[in-house]
Amino acid sequence: MKAFVVSEIDGQLWCEVGETTAVARDESDVLVKVNFSGVNYKDAMVARAPSQVRRVSSLVGGVDAAGIVERSRNPELARGDRVAVHGGSLGVGRDGGFASHVYAPARYISPLPSSLSTYDAMVIGTAGFAAMASVLALEDRGLERGAQVLVTGATGGVGSQAVTYLALKGYQPIASTGSPDESRWLLERGASRVISRQEIADRPERVLASELWDGAIDCVGGATLKEILRSLRYGAAVAASGLVASADLSTTLYPFITRGVALLGVDAVEATPLTRQRVWRALGDIAPLVDFGVLVDRVIGLDELPEALDDVRAGATRGRIVVKLDDE
Ligand SMILES: NC(=O)c1ccc[n+]([C@@H]2O[C@H](COP(=O)([O-])OP(=O)(O)OC[C@H]3O[C@@H](n4cnc5c(N)ncnc54)[C@H](OP(=O)(O)O)[C@@H]3O)[C@@H](O)[C@H]2O)c1
């Protein structure tokens, strides 16, 4: 089969489209024929040398995919089912979705709601899954309709979908971006206001800032997450899923013990089957209201992956890059 293979040999990186064979790791693995995959920030971290994310020297990249079950011994996943595949070590420690076929354990395979095509599922991808999981985490914490929710990295995969889903659910997303030229695009996605990355800091000499946000969805981390924690309203929460700026977090305990705020970790990789079912159902429920086309940066073939991965590393994308393997 045709696949995008990432290899590190003697510290040198090789990324090339070539012929390889899909191999099951376990006889219970499910074989999925891939229609679409997507380009994630993690894919860009896998395709570099050295990589802190990649766990093997050579593999087929792609941390998510959507397609049709071709072979399965699992009673929950029948041949012909439309599914999304993401999580575990897919595209990180075992062959991933940048190929015409992928084997994965059933635990990481979710049947798609009837309202979502496999194309829609990869416009959503791991990023959209994390965005919706973040919205649900804030709702579980008591987010009220009309609430002002800060979204950082707003033009990215997680951020742009968080803005879209928050707006469609009746909240007011405030989009923070380092790409001011994309303000109009963000307003069209449903942002009630667009602010620059720099605007989040407020009176840095104080341990606490003004109470600005009823909630926040952050995929940036580092100093941005620290500033969010200082500026959440009393009792509010931030759902944190990413670390594009930094994995470090330097904060005081004041936001937690004097304002009762919460830092909610969001993870799509080892999310339980129950969580996956809940998030994909929520995505399916909102799908009829979503214009998936406008959430797409571009649709590419395997050959165009190197350039797309460079753009993701440079933060030069707007929404999701979808990789087309085969039509539904
Ligand atoms: N926890 C999970 O399960 C999970 C799932 C999916 C993704 N993630 C993580 O979430 C993060 C975002 O993923 P993604 O797919 O949305 O990536 P993406 O499409 O590359 O978007 C990231 C966005 O962050 C902003 N950004 C980039 N570099 C920045 C910097 N140095 N400082 C501040 N902002 C910066 C840019 O938006 P603006 O120009 O608009 O600011 C960029 O578009 C990554 O760390 C990824 O690994 C985690």
The ligand as an ORCA input file, in Angstrom:
! r2SCAN-3c Opt
* xyz 0 1
  N      -4.729     16.799     24.534
  C      -5.062     16.244     23.380
  O      -5.591     15.150     23.330
  C      -4.784     17.004     22.131
  C      -5.516     16.778     20.964
  C      -5.245     17.563     19.842
  C      -4.252     18.519     19.893
  N      -3.539     18.667     21.047
  C      -2.505     19.673     21.157
  O      -3.104     20.949     21.033
  C      -2.171     21.846     20.467
  C      -2.798     22.502     19.240
  O      -3.048     21.527     18.267
  P      -3.658     21.990     16.852
  O      -3.896     20.766     16.075
  O      -4.751     22.971     17.070
  O      -2.379     22.769     16.267
  P      -2.365     23.854     15.118
  O      -3.436     23.636     14.125
  O      -0.950     23.941     14.666
  O      -2.764     25.207     15.881
  C      -2.035     25.757     16.913
  C      -2.307     27.276     16.939
  O      -1.647     27.809     18.087
  C      -1.180     29.132     17.780
  N       0.273     29.123     17.998
  C       1.233     28.511     17.265
  N       2.451     28.708     17.800
  C       2.255     29.480     18.893
  C       3.117     30.053     19.883
  N       4.429     29.846     19.846
  N       2.571     30.778     20.869
  C       1.240     30.973     20.939
  N       0.355     30.474     20.025
  C       0.871     29.743     19.025
  C      -1.537     29.412     16.333
  O      -2.817     30.039     16.346
  P      -2.985     31.645     16.309
  O      -2.114     32.132     15.198
  O      -4.440     31.835     16.054
  O      -2.558     32.168     17.636
  C      -1.725     28.015     15.738
  O      -2.591     28.014     14.648
  C      -0.904     21.024     20.204
  O      -0.021     21.138     21.298
  C      -1.434     19.622     20.103
  O      -0.437     18.655     20.370
  C      -3.789     17.938     22.143
*
